[in-house]
Amino acid sequence: MPITTAPSERSARIERIAACFDSRWHQGYARGKLRHDPVFDDAVEWARRAGLAEGGLLDAGCGLGLLALWLRAHDVDLPVRGIDPDPKKITAARAAAGRGGLRGVSFETTDARDAIATFSGSVFLLDVLHYLPLADRDRVLERAAAAAPPGAIIYIRNGLRDRGWRHRFTRMEEWFVRHSGWIPTRKFRLPDAAEITRHFPPDAFEPDTRPLWGHTPFNSHRFAFVRRR
Ligand SMILES: C[S@@+](CC[C@H](N)C(=O)[O-])C[C@H]1O[C@@H](n2cnc3c(N)ncnc32)[C@H](O)[C@@H]1O
């Protein structure tokens, strides 16, 4: 069911989350993302559904832990394991979760390629896949699909490679993100839709995909795959 929070309550939740961060930059980033990126509201709906399956939720490439904070702000209480290779982001995520009094949430400095090897549950990848080389991305998605228990959800939001102007805009943004140092990685490769969907055959997974760019100019799409029971 879509989120129907009153605008004033929604703003109050965003302010409470922003206040969990020490640095003004992180506070502003949290505000901007939660206000303007539709992925967080959408993910709340899918995480609620994932809570009915075993295994909890792996937030692979969790950054500052905004997904966990937003889920708890909406009383979605499945266990969340956030991982990210950037130790500074994990330190900030841990501090924010502590300040916000989050329970059942952990954060570790780990790469998605390592974390996925031992995880069985729902896997959420929000704007992360394109930082992995194609072969590694294939391995991560294959493993997530193979280890998903019945009812678990593999949720992917990513910019896509296609022929449209949004794709070109997304590439420009990625150039900026890398050169600003916010994501310390040298390469990225936006996936095309088939590079994602081919790992989730319809006889084993119920797919639900749609554009999810909100008011942004980016070529963001969301793929949710529910493991059939
Ligand atoms: C655009 S940010 C998105 C952060 C978070 N998912 C969100 O939506 O707020 C991409 C994140 O992917 C992380 N990342 C990059 N390479 C990764 C990898 N190999 N495994 C896991 N995370 C990775 C980056 O450190 C960064 O925090």
PDBQT file of the ligand as one rigid body, heavy atoms in Angstrom, charges set to zero:
ROOT
HETATM    1  C1  LIG A 301      24.882   6.521  -4.920  1.00  0.00    +0.000 C 
HETATM    2  S1  LIG A 301      25.389   5.871  -3.383  1.00  0.00    +0.000 S 
HETATM    3  C2  LIG A 301      23.858   5.190  -2.791  1.00  0.00    +0.000 C 
HETATM    4  C3  LIG A 301      23.848   5.016  -1.292  1.00  0.00    +0.000 C 
HETATM    5  C4  LIG A 301      22.554   4.445  -0.722  1.00  0.00    +0.000 C 
HETATM    6  N1  LIG A 301      22.224   3.177  -1.335  1.00  0.00    +0.000 N 
HETATM    7  C5  LIG A 301      21.428   5.441  -0.883  1.00  0.00    +0.000 C 
HETATM    8  O1  LIG A 301      20.596   5.243  -1.785  1.00  0.00    +0.000 OA
HETATM    9  O2  LIG A 301      21.378   6.402  -0.110  1.00  0.00    +0.000 OA
HETATM   10  C6  LIG A 301      26.265   4.404  -3.893  1.00  0.00    +0.000 C 
HETATM   11  C7  LIG A 301      26.900   3.645  -2.750  1.00  0.00    +0.000 C 
HETATM   12  O3  LIG A 301      27.449   2.428  -3.259  1.00  0.00    +0.000 OA
HETATM   13  C8  LIG A 301      28.621   2.168  -2.530  1.00  0.00    +0.000 C 
HETATM   14  N2  LIG A 301      29.442   1.171  -3.252  1.00  0.00    +0.000 N 
HETATM   15  C9  LIG A 301      30.315   1.384  -4.262  1.00  0.00    +0.000 A 
HETATM   16  N3  LIG A 301      30.886   0.204  -4.612  1.00  0.00    +0.000 NA
HETATM   17  C10 LIG A 301      30.338  -0.752  -3.810  1.00  0.00    +0.000 A 
HETATM   18  C11 LIG A 301      30.538  -2.156  -3.661  1.00  0.00    +0.000 A 
HETATM   19  N4  LIG A 301      31.418  -2.809  -4.419  1.00  0.00    +0.000 N 
HETATM   20  N5  LIG A 301      29.826  -2.826  -2.710  1.00  0.00    +0.000 NA
HETATM   21  C12 LIG A 301      28.927  -2.161  -1.942  1.00  0.00    +0.000 A 
HETATM   22  N6  LIG A 301      28.705  -0.834  -2.043  1.00  0.00    +0.000 NA
HETATM   23  C13 LIG A 301      29.404  -0.137  -2.948  1.00  0.00    +0.000 A 
HETATM   24  C14 LIG A 301      29.258   3.528  -2.389  1.00  0.00    +0.000 C 
HETATM   25  O4  LIG A 301      30.234   3.561  -1.354  1.00  0.00    +0.000 OA
HETATM   26  C15 LIG A 301      28.044   4.394  -2.079  1.00  0.00    +0.000 C 
HETATM   27  O5  LIG A 301      27.794   4.502  -0.710  1.00  0.00    +0.000 OA
ENDROOT
TORSDOF 0
